Amino acid sequence: MEKETTAENSITFLGTAGARFMVSKQLAASGGLWLSLGGTQILVDPGPGSLVQSTGRKLRGEKLSAIVLSHRHLDHSADANIMIEAMTEGGFKRRGRLFAPADALNDEPVVFSYLRDYLEGVEILTEGKSYSVDGVTFSTPVRHQHAVETYGLLFWAAGHTFAYIADTLFFDGLCASYASELLIINVVLMENRQHVYHLSIPDVEHIVGEIKPKVAIITHFGTTIWRSHPWEIARELSQRTGARVIAARDGMRFDLSQLDD
């Protein structure tokens, strides 16, 4: 079988903003992650501006096979409706699937009910379950400790494993749930703050040191991290952990071929 090209196996960061002030002021973009995996296109956490960020980078919504929401918060779901419109070409082509926790779809849904009829299917994310989209497999290994029902994602694709550690407070068992070659970690805080259910830089250092991935990418920055220059923080984390740590940039594309070394 001919090996897939680099362009077919990549992750594009449609934004790196995390938490309300970074997003509301658009100090950085907040469009989520666009996965291109062996010809399968998946959009993860389409926050505000996802449509603008994707179309501006010539990523075509009608090519999507699925949209995945880790949780219902606006910085992860605000553009879910318009991206469903794009994926289904305004509802004229019934296609694509939506994956989301139950509380994103029930009492106060973040996805309009009429749009769900445009989709081929809607699947509810639950702890410890695996899912498949056009040959791409992913799981939601553990429920996170966050203000709403939240799941991270563990993918198997293109001969590699990579994890998206969505918003959460650090907890025992987090590291064991996401052992993989590539970690994408949402980190909002420079230091832990009481009653703020997000990861901090010390948490990231612990996670990277325990899992020892080939590459770790930090993203979803809060204002304190932004002001401290994420690229400098990533360099320091690399020195302290011995792993390759990268600070994501808006529009950055990471090719999974980098994990082949």
C-alpha positions in Angstrom: 0.0 0.0 0.0 1.3 3.4 -0.9 2.2 5.5 2.1 0.0 8.5 2.7 1.5 11.9 2.0 2.3 14.4 4.8 -0.5 16.7 3.7 -3.0 13.9 4.3 -1.9 13.5 8.0 -1.8 16.8 9.7 -3.3 18.9 12.5 -4.0 22.6 11.8 -4.5 24.9 14.8 -7.3 27.3 13.9 -6.6 29.2 17.1 -4.7 29.2 20.3 -6.8 31.3 22.6 -8.2 29.9 25.8 -10.5 31.3 28.5 -12.9 34.1 28.2 -10.7 37.2 28.0 -8.3 35.8 25.3 -11.3 34.7 23.3 -13.6 37.7 23.7 -10.8 40.2 22.9 -9.5 37.8 20.2 -5.9 38.3 21.4 -5.4 35.0 19.5 -7.8 33.1 17.3 -10.2 30.5 18.7 -11.3 28.2 15.9 -10.4 24.8 17.2 -8.4 22.0 15.6 -8.7 20.7 12.0 -7.6 17.1 11.6 -6.6 15.8 8.1 -6.1 12.1 8.6 -5.7 9.9 5.5 -8.3 11.9 3.6 -10.7 12.1 6.5 -11.3 15.6 7.8 -12.5 16.2 11.4 -13.1 19.5 13.2 -12.5 19.5 17.0 -13.9 22.2 19.2 -15.1 24.9 16.7 -14.9 28.0 18.9 -15.7 31.6 17.8 -14.2 32.3 14.4 -13.8 28.7 13.2 -15.6 29.4 9.9 -13.4 32.4 9.2 -10.2 30.7 10.2 -10.8 27.5 8.2 -12.0 29.2 5.0 -9.2 31.7 5.2 -6.8 28.7 5.1 -8.6 27.0 2.3 -10.0 24.3 4.5 -13.4 23.4 3.1 -16.2 22.7 5.4 -18.0 20.5 2.9 -15.1 18.1 3.1 -15.6 17.4 6.8 -16.7 14.0 7.9 -17.3 14.9 11.5 -17.4 17.7 14.2 -16.4 16.8 17.7 -17.1 18.9 20.8 -15.2 18.2 23.9 -17.7 20.2 25.9 -20.3 22.9 25.7 -18.4 26.0 26.6 -18.5 28.8 24.0 -14.8 28.8 23.3 -15.2 25.2 22.2 -18.6 25.2 20.5 -19.7 28.7 19.4 -19.2 28.0 15.7 -20.6 24.5 15.8 -23.9 25.5 14.1 -22.4 27.3 11.2 -19.8 24.6 10.7 -22.6 22.0 10.5 -24.1 24.3 7.8 -20.8 24.3 6.0 -20.3 20.5 6.3 -23.8 19.8 4.9 -23.7 22.6 2.3 -26.6 24.4 4.0 -28.5 21.1 4.6 -28.8 20.3 0.9 -26.4 17.3 1.4 -27.2 15.1 4.4 -23.8 14.1 5.5 -21.3 14.1 8.4 -21.6 13.3 12.1 -21.6 15.2 15.3 -20.0 13.9 18.5 -20.7 15.7 21.7 -21.4 15.1 25.4 -25.0 14.8 26.4 -25.2 18.1 28.3 -24.2 19.9 25.1 -27.3 18.6 23.4 -30.0 18.3 26.0 -31.5 20.9 28.3 -29.7 24.0 26.9 -28.3 22.7 23.6 -25.4 24.4 21.9 -26.5 22.8 18.5 -29.8 23.8 17.1 -32.3 21.0 16.7 -33.1 21.7 13.0 -29.5 21.3 12.1 -29.3 17.8 13.5 -31.6 16.7 10.7 -28.9 17.7 8.2 -26.5 15.2 9.7 -26.0 11.5 9.0 -25.8 10.9 12.8 -25.3 12.3 16.2 -23.3 10.3 18.8 -23.1 11.0 22.5 -19.6 11.0 24.0 -19.3 9.0 27.2 -16.4 7.9 29.4 -14.4 4.9 28.1 -16.0 4.6 24.7 -14.4 4.3 21.2 -15.7 5.8 18.0 -14.9 5.5 14.3 -15.1 8.0 11.5 -14.2 6.9 8.0 -11.3 4.7 9.1 -10.2 7.1 11.9 -10.6 5.7 15.5 -10.7 7.8 18.6 -11.8 7.3 22.2 -12.8 9.3 25.2 -10.8 7.5 27.9 -11.9 9.5 31.0 -14.3 12.2 32.0 -12.5 15.4 32.9 -12.8 17.5 36.0 -14.3 20.7 34.6 -17.4 22.8 35.1 -19.4 20.9 32.5 -19.3 17.4 31.1 -16.0 17.3 29.3 -13.9 14.7 27.5 -10.5 14.6 25.9 -9.7 12.5 22.8 -7.2 9.8 22.0 -6.7 9.1 18.3 -5.3 6.2 16.3 -4.5 7.3 12.8 -1.8 7.1 10.1 0.1 4.6 12.2 0.4 7.0 15.2 -1.3 7.8 18.4 -2.1 11.4 19.5 -4.1 12.8 22.4 -6.0 16.0 22.8 -6.2 16.9 26.5 -9.1 19.3 26.7 -9.9 21.6 29.6 -9.6 20.0 33.0 -8.3 20.2 36.5 -5.3 17.9 37.0 -6.4 14.6 38.6 -5.0 11.2 39.4 -5.3 9.0 36.3 -5.1 11.8 33.8 -1.6 10.8 32.6 -2.4 7.1 32.4 -5.4 7.9 30.2 -3.5 9.8 27.5 -0.2 7.8 26.9 0.6 8.6 23.2 3.3 9.8 20.9 1.9 13.3 20.6 0.1 15.3 23.2 -1.9 18.4 22.5 -2.6 20.1 25.9 -4.9 22.9 26.7 -3.2 25.0 29.3 -4.8 28.3 30.5 -2.8 29.1 33.7 0.7 29.9 34.6 0.1 28.7 38.1 -2.7 26.7 39.7 -5.6 28.8 41.0 -8.2 27.6 43.5 -11.6 26.8 41.9 -10.3 27.3 38.4 -10.7 24.0 36.6 -7.9 24.4 34.1 -4.4 23.0 33.7 -1.3 25.1 34.6 2.2 25.1 33.4 3.4 23.0 36.4 0.6 20.5 35.5 1.9 20.3 31.9 5.5 19.7 33.1 4.2 16.8 35.2 2.1 15.4 32.4 4.9 15.6 29.8 7.4 14.2 32.3 5.3 11.2 33.1 4.0 10.3 29.6 7.2 11.2 27.8 5.7 11.8 24.3 7.8 12.3 21.2 6.2 15.8 20.9 4.0 17.9 23.2 2.1 20.9 21.9 0.7 23.5 24.3 -2.3 25.6 23.2 -5.5 27.3 24.5 -3.6 29.9 26.3 -4.9 32.2 29.0 -3.8 35.8 29.3 -1.0 35.2 31.9 0.6 32.6 29.6 0.1 34.9 26.6 1.9 37.8 28.3 4.7 35.5 29.3 5.3 34.4 25.7 4.2 30.8 25.1 7.2 30.0 22.9 9.6 30.9 25.7 7.5 28.7 28.1 7.7 25.8 25.6 11.5 26.2 25.4 11.8 26.1 29.1 9.5 23.0 29.4 11.6 21.3 26.8 14.7 21.9 28.8 13.1 20.7 32.1 11.4 17.6 30.7 13.8 16.5 27.9 10.9 16.3 25.5 10.2 18.4 22.5 7.6 20.9 23.5 6.1 23.3 21.0 3.8 26.3 21.6 1.1 26.3 19.0 0.6 29.3 16.8 -2.6 30.4 15.0 -2.6 28.6 11.7 0.2 26.2 12.5 0.1 22.9 10.8 1.7 19.9 12.5 2.5 17.0 10.2 2.3 13.6 11.8 5.3 12.5 9.8 7.4 14.4 12.4 6.6 11.4 14.7 8.3 9.0 12.4 11.8 9.8 13.7 
